[in-house]
Amino acid sequence: MDEQITGTVTETVTETVAATIAGTRLAFCGTGNMGEAVLAGALASGVAPGDVVATVRRPERAAELESRYGVRTTTDNAAAAADAHVVVVGVKPKDAAAMLDEIAGSLAPGAVVVSVAAGLPVRFFSERLPEGTAVVRAMPNTPAQVGAGVTAIVGGAAASDEDLALVERILSGSGMVVRVAEKDMDAVGALAGSGPAYVFYVVDAMAEAGVLLGLTRDVARTLAVQTVLGAGRLLDETGEHPVALRERVSSPGGTTVAALRRLDDGGVRAAFLDALEAARDRARELAAELG
């Protein structure tokens, strides 16, 4: 693991870990795409479907979640939160304050509130919940939907190491979990939270270039997707620096060097830096707008 990554990374869930969260009751207050990804990961981590309740607004969404995961659903956020050890707040940032007003008076003693609302600091939740409520801010990314995500977490002042460990175990079914300082969460969001979109952008560009070079669209897409998957796996499993791996593909005077030179001439590296800074700055603006 890169020593520059701050925090703790969970290992693959084992039967022992799953046993430690058996009987833990979870409430998902707001179960959109990201909330559903966390829900699926929690079940993969060993939480029983019967110990999960998800709140929804539409009957068809309730039927979908019940059929897919075997969990209970309700439209009553306060009732869902009242019976839970861990409450996951999965609404959009603009709706978070109203959700907290709904559930604040219903939280069980010792309940842990986990936020997956992008951009909102721990303080936003702590100020709206009963004093002493353990708050954990989490930032998953969309590959969590297939168990290949990375989630950064940070605990509030009232969150103990045991609270953080419990949240890590619940989230580990969605992929890797890292602990970071809250001051770094906007940077995490810019890199890992928005990162899948950058990869999709690059894959689309590579596939489109393949089509322009004469490949069929299906073949070009397959080659682009598998190349990214393979390169990522090689990076992960070898632990080598990306520069070292890149140099192995780049024979002096060869085709790859010619291609990389064009990317450098196009300012691709600088554009990525600008893109991440823009994402970070926008997160700060949104948090400021929401108070």
C-alpha positions, 0 to 999 in steps of 0.5 A: 500500500502506498505510504502516502495514503493516510489511514487504515484500509480494511481487508477482505471481509472474513467470516469472523468480521461478518460475525462481529456485525451480525445483529447490527440494525441499519436504517438507510434514510434516503436510498438513492443510487449511492445509498443502495450501493452502501446497502448492498455492501452492508449485506455483503459484509454480513448484515442480515437483510432482516436487520435493514430498513430503507426509507423511500418516497415511491411505492415502486422503489420500495418494491424494487428494494424489497425484491432485490435485497429482501430488506424492509422499507418504509416512508417514515424516516423517524420510525426507521431511525428509532430502531437502528444501531447505525443510521445512514443518511443518503439524501442529497446535500440540499435535503440533509437538514430536513432529514436530520430534523426528522430523525434527530428526536428518534435516534436510539442512545448510542446510535451512529449516524453515517453521512454519505451526503457529498460536501457536508462536514461533520459539523453540519450533522453534529449541530443538528443532532442531539449532543454527543451523537457519534457522526461518521462522514463517509465518501464512497464512489460509484464502483461501490455498486459492484464491490470495487469502490473506495470509501473515505471516512472521518469521525466526529468528536463523539465517534469512538474508535469502536464506532469507526471500526463498526462503520468500516466493517459495514462499508468493507463489503463495498470495497476498500475503506480508508480513514482520512482527516476531514481537511482532506475530504474535499481532495478525496472527493475530487480524486476518488469521488469524481474519479470514476467519471474521469476514467469513463471519460478517458475510456470513451475517448480511447474507444472513439479514437479506436473507431476513427482508426477503423475498429468497430465500435464494439471492439474498440469499447471492449479493448478500451475497457479491458485495457483500463481494467488490466492496467489498474490490476497491474498497478494494484497487484505489483505495487510498482510506481505508475511511472515505472510501469509506463516506462516498460511500455515505452520503448525508445523511439517507439509508438507509445512514446510518440503517443505520450508526447502528444498527450504531453503536448496537449497538456493532459497532465495539467488538465487533470490537475485543473480538473481536480482543483475545480472539483475541490473548489466546487465542493467547498462552494456547495458546502458554504451555500448549505451553511 
